[in-house]
Amino acid sequence: MPPRVPLSVPLRLLQRLGVFVASVVVASLLVFLVASALPGNVAQVVLGVQATPEAVARLEQEFGLDRPWPVRYGAWFAGLLRFDLGRSYLTGQPVLDQVLPRLGVTSWLVGLAMVLALLVAVPLGMWAAVRRRHADGFLASALSQVGLAVPSFWLGILASLVFAVQLGWFPANGYVPLSAGFGPWARHLVLPVVALSAVQSAVLARYVRSATVEVLHEDYYRTARAGGWRTVQALLRHGLRNMSLSVVTVVGLQLATLLAGAIIIESVFALPGLGRLLLDAVAQRDLMVVQGVVLLLVVAVLAINALVDMSYALLDPRLRIERGQVR
């Protein structure tokens, strides 16, 4: 049997792109079916409880809700190909016009929370691994365990009560755009970002600790130490890239959890992000907005995971294979 020739880098990227496109198509169908299965009647919600059955039927026909679901899905998916998420049943405005102003709020919240989580988790996890046989290393591991047990919404409420209500250091809720000034913008995001990043820091710290412990037992690390390198120097020079594979994988997987947590945190701090828009749309039975926001979040998760998968070749030279040979 002839040996299997590995795919070249361009073919590997095309393969990942094909998987991403197929995943988006399947996700759009699932999002549509789940949103359509939500209880309640959109036309009844728009017209109110006093509406006659005839008026409800006319509005359903106007919205196209009387058509079979494959026809409705086909029309919605055709709009997605034109970057059209449809129109809100309640306001008649394009869903995209409602999503774009809120996308920046959620992006800043999730992005800053992930950066803060990495800044805390990487040194904490490495310290817990290097000092695992000492009291301070045990304390670092214990802190990560506590972080896993603390819900982000509870931490957000507690932080708001202490630092906003009692001390008055930060606003308790609301949001100010960056265009209004860096200071007010940052003050409104400090508490939400800290609350959202706490659990992620604990999760990432445990993975960093496990990856660091593996590096400490590798021959290249022992050789570096025998050559006179200090522990931190050897880890940063020879172990950081190997640890990054595990960390990047976990970051991609944790993105969905981070987005779900952002929905709750936006409600706690009254941030006008996608989470608030989604919860309001579900409560008002505005299916077009629900479908658009959920699909956007799903696509974001799929895109990040695809980028993480593609980044492996940059992090590990052994994966940069072309024409059957390692470059």
C-alpha angles and dihedrals in degrees: 000000000000117000117263112254112221119236118260119245096258092049090046090053092048089051092052090047091052091051090049093052092047090049091052091052092050091045092052091054093048092047091050094049094047093047091048090051093058111118121253137050120272094206091049091052092050095047097037133234093293093061117119121240089246092056091047091051092050092051092047088054090048091052091044092240092132091066122093114272095246089058092047092047092049092052092047093047091048087056091050089059087060091046089252114139093186131248130295114257091217104043103019090227121133111268090226090060089056094044102048098061090050096043092075093054093052093042092054092046096049095039096049091044091054092047091050091047091054093046089055100035101049098056092035093051094045091048091049090052098045093044096036092126093052134074095249091052090050089050091052090052090048091053091055090051091052090049090056091055097050114087113226094228091053091049089049093052091046093048091048092050094049105034100029108030103030103027099025094215096131137020115269094222145345134070136252119199119241090245088068091063138296095252099056091039093052094045091056092050102043098084097040092048094048092047093048095045097049097083092039090053090054093048094047092045091059092051092046090051092051092047091048093050089054091051091051089062096048121109095232091057092049090048091052091049091048088052091061101267117145119238095256093044093050093048095048095044102039109012106041096075092048091049091048092070092063094040094050090049092052092046090056093047093046094053092085090052090048092052091048090050090049090060091058095041091051088055093048094051097031093240115171095231136128091278093061090045091051095049092048091048092050091050091049094042091237096160097182092058091044092051094046096049095043092047091049091052092047092049090050091054092046092048093051092048090049091051090048090051091050093047092064090082090056094047097044117041090198089070094055094094123164128174091354096301133098113246 
